[in-house]
Amino acid sequence: MENNDTIQLLKECDSGTKMAVESIDEILGRVKKTELRDVLNESRMHHEKLGNELHSLLLGHNSEEQEPAPIAKGMSWLKTNFKMAMDESDATIANIITDGCNMGVKSLHMYMNQYKGADSTSKDICSRLISIESKLCEDMQPYL
């Protein structure tokens, strides 16, 4: 029997990578500074690569991918568009991305604690996702 904690942790990480890619895609066209766009594109690539790895692991466990919760996606879209309507600066973009990264790191730590029985591979991939999110948050600091 498959380890349910492993599958659940992989699914949550998969959902997180998708949310990150969608959020970056939503905001990229509004970025003014080339350097900021490059940082976001690089992080997008890291999230997408990890997402592909997650998809393979989920398939190996005979499980399906997990989409981000519709409410979370909707709230993210509303927050992004509301803030951008008020101020379309790169500082606003960095602020939005920082908030998303912080929420992602918090959620991922919560899932690591919730799914303690997950195997070492899924814990490792979750830790790698936390590192990607933390680095992106740090990379946003010069633009705030």
Phi, psi and omega in degrees: 000137181292148177284112183298323179299320179299310182297316181295319179295318177298318180296318180295320177295319178300314178300319180296319179294321179295318179298317180297313180298315179297319180294317178295316179302319183296330188255342185305319182293348182259354182287135181264317183277129179302321182297318179295318178300319180296318179299315181294319178297320179295316179295321178302316180298317179296318178297317182295318179297315178295323177300319178296321177296318178298317179301317180297317179296318179297318177298321178297336177261014181055042181233160181262164176295164177236125176279152175300150179299135181304324179294318179297317178297316181295317179295320178297315180298315180298313181298313180300310184289327176295311181296320181290330177293329180280325184201111183268035182271163175295331177297321177295318178299314180298322179295314180297314180296318178300315178300317180296318179297315180298319178295319179297314180298316179300312180297317182296320176296320178299316180293324177298321179287323182290321184252060183299334182278003181295151181287168185295329179295315181289325176294321179295315181293326176294318177297322177295320178295319176301319179296319178297315180296317180296319179295317179298318178301314179296320181293340179280339187307317180295343184261354181289000000 
